[in-house]
């Protein structure tokens, strides 16, 4: 009958593997079944927690005494991994003459999970060989159940961690405000880790100090006063080494720097971005030994995620600050541009009036209205007249350039062919003086362009004037127009001196001259091509040049075609 009851109890032990996911419940139920299997009056379970062996459950009046057994003695008693019967002669904390005890290791997949100890009744039979074998079988079953429970617990922990990491990711990535990101991290970590406080130190690269940027559970005093150098304190050491540090009991660490003496446990992990430590994430508690290896692993994962969020928020803050600087600079440039335009306009108008008087009086003198002139006087006045004309042209160019940059275009469908022909007609006299001929190559039915007729005339005037100025006597200036996809392209080709290749990208700049020396052959101040570029680009076109020294230059520009009006479909 005894054997049948033992087998039934052993069978019920097997059900522990799936029936109870909690180690505590497994041990409680196992202790009941062990008492049914074997005639024991007391017993105890010892389980490993990390490297330590601690009593997990005791029963019977000798149970409390059993809990005092040192783990080292258990390891020695069961050195070969098999169940064994021992007596009080082995220095158990039991009184002399106590009955023998049966000890069995709890082993699952070669991992020692703990021990179970049973003490038989004083008036009962001693443990037999069959009892030892039965105990080994029971211990193996209990160990399997415990392993499953541990695996289940680890799975639940991992799932909870994943859920926490996901929730944390959602929260910290929902904002690019650095202070919000930091506060979210510490508040979530404090809640999840169920600790006294959580804190983030960030390295201020300008000062070299580690400063608290966010904390949960800390008083404002410590938040304001706590500053560390790299290598100083636990956080400073973590930044210096890039490795986590765990202080299980701060009172036992002579090198620990206290900001708050209530802190007994401290775990600090680095915040790393692109192999660079930017700060630390720490948790603390008022209890010693509050954290374990799993906590360190989880906090390190959180720190990796947090570091990326912190870096993104920091970059956003830097970009926002940069944008503000650029915005202010842009506003200042706009104001400067307005003042410059106003100044140019005022100066130009102020120069026009005296230039008109100077030109008028010089012409009167040259006409003899104020008496006859000597040859020397006439030559001097002619020089004055030429210089007055040059200054007048400069003022006109400045006004044209300022107008091109500040005034809106009066766009309408216009014929680029008509504008080109009028420009050639206006330049005919100047070209004839230099013995220069014009050649026009314009295809029939050229599309209209969307342009400002007055401004486009200024483009042709400047390009043709340039071509005349640099063309030799007897030269030919060719003007071509062509259809170019969504644009009409214009070309002004001369047979002049050409432009050096290294100057081609500069000739459209204001006041730039290929020959800037005081002895240059050709006049002008370098505004004509700047005017051309400004007007063409305002139309949405492009301007460029091709040139070869000694073989002339060809200037190109494009103007968008006028879009045809949509025709009615006739559907009604």
Order of alpha helices (4+ residues) and beta strands (2+ residues): alpha-alpha-alpha-beta-beta-alpha-alpha-beta-beta-beta-alpha-alpha-beta-beta-alpha-beta-alpha-beta-beta-beta-alpha-alpha-beta-alpha-beta-beta-alpha-beta-beta-alpha-beta-beta
